[in-house]
Amino acid sequence: MQSYNTGCKDCVFAIYDGKTQVGCEFDRINKFKSVGLEVVESYDEDREFYVIKNHICNVGRLPAWAQNKTGDLKEIALKESSVKYQFILIDKGDVDVETLKEQVAKCLEQSVPPQAIHIIRYNSSKISLLDMGQVLLRTNIVWSIQDIVEEEQIVDYYIDRLLNKYYYLHYVQQDLCNDIDPNISTALNDKINIEIAKFGLLICENCVIVNANVFTALRAGIFDQTLIHLMEDKCPGLIVHQNLR
């Protein structure tokens, strides 16, 4: 597996004392160390600086990036680093079109809107395909509707069609979080929760953020049985293939 290192040398947020880096405006050096990432001291003919091994710092920025930008550079970098995600809404047949409208509206009201909304429609759905389409046509974002017969089809159909690696899996009949982004952004950018990149993160009882790479590994049989059961227990709606159990 290819690895990536992040060098802080030319980052606009690196803090230097003379030619020696002593910190980071985001306090990333200490945070990376606190979660067990390897941070090494490095140097060249110009400076002494840190290198984060096997991890990409999502707020690292070079001087060229800062040119012609106005405002707080830290806020701009954090906004650019917001998680890009999609919603997968599951209609198991016990909601009406008004409830669907409310849930789609909540999706669009997130402080960081989704890039797409996908609806998985069971055969028992009370909402016609036409009515669903009319709801989504008003969103002005990428959308799709997929009829399924068996739950295992959810993963098979969507995992290879996602625009980006994160998605929120949510049952339409349950209340959606009012604002999901602060939860995931805090975990990624403040607490540096490395586990998100591996397993996804439970946001609340009714919604879970999932990294698409998880299912790629599940289908390949990479994860062991203990992890599979842990994911099923923690993530409502997380579908795991029978042949992986």
PyMOL commands that set and color helices and strands:
alter all, ss='L'
color gray80, all
select helices_A, chain A and resi 28-34+63-66+73-80+97-108+129-137+153-158+181-190+195-199+212-219+225-234+242-244
alter helices_A, ss='H'
color red, helices_A
select strands_A, chain A and resi 6-7+14-17+20-24+39-43+48-52+85-91+116-122+142-148+166-171+201-204+207-211
alter strands_A, ss='S'
color yellow, strands_A
deselect
rebuild
show_as cartoon
